[in-house]
Amino acid sequence: MPPYKGFSITMYAYRCKLIKGNLELTEHVEKAWKTIEEMKNMNFSAADKVFIK
């Protein structure tokens, strides 16, 4: 059972490639470009792990 009854959220993931310029963060404090294999060994929340699969 979800931790919050009657609550759900829809998350979208995008595969991106930076063509030129610099990535500017607006929501997070750090960034990293990782391969899918590298991300499999990182500590993600259960909700985020779905995107790595």
Wavefront OBJ file of the C-alpha trace (Angstrom):
o trace
v 0.000 0.000 0.000
v 1.365 3.475 -0.844
v 2.400 5.577 2.150
v -0.269 8.205 1.371
v -3.760 6.899 0.660
v -5.377 8.597 -2.323
v -2.173 10.353 -3.422
v -0.310 9.766 -6.631
v 2.195 11.638 -8.734
v 3.173 11.368 -12.365
v 6.869 11.786 -13.125
v 8.386 12.174 -16.554
v 11.971 11.381 -17.475
v 13.790 12.658 -20.527
v 16.988 11.473 -22.137
v 18.921 14.614 -23.018
v 22.131 15.597 -24.705
v 23.770 18.979 -24.190
v 24.707 20.282 -27.635
v 26.433 23.501 -26.578
v 26.603 25.958 -23.717
v 26.415 25.222 -20.006
v 23.799 23.457 -17.944
v 22.246 25.874 -15.436
v 20.553 24.355 -12.400
v 17.305 25.892 -11.200
v 16.042 23.217 -8.762
v 19.032 21.229 -7.498
v 22.396 22.002 -5.942
v 24.573 19.697 -8.023
v 24.609 17.924 -11.364
v 26.417 15.014 -12.974
v 26.343 13.345 -16.380
v 26.180 9.582 -15.792
v 25.636 6.534 -17.934
v 22.764 4.203 -17.130
v 25.269 1.629 -15.868
v 26.775 4.201 -13.481
v 23.316 5.228 -12.258
v 22.459 1.609 -11.386
v 25.045 1.828 -8.572
v 23.842 5.177 -7.213
v 21.510 5.757 -4.266
v 18.125 6.785 -5.721
v 14.713 6.836 -4.089
v 12.409 3.930 -4.940
v 10.336 6.214 -7.201
v 13.419 7.286 -9.165
v 14.796 3.756 -9.578
v 11.934 2.960 -11.967
v 13.462 5.372 -14.505
v 16.882 3.732 -14.316
v 15.432 0.328 -15.257
l 1 2 3 4 5 6 7 8 9 10 11 12 13 14 15 16 17 18 19 20 21 22 23 24 25 26 27 28 29 30 31 32 33 34 35 36 37 38 39 40 41 42 43 44 45 46 47 48 49 50 51 52 53
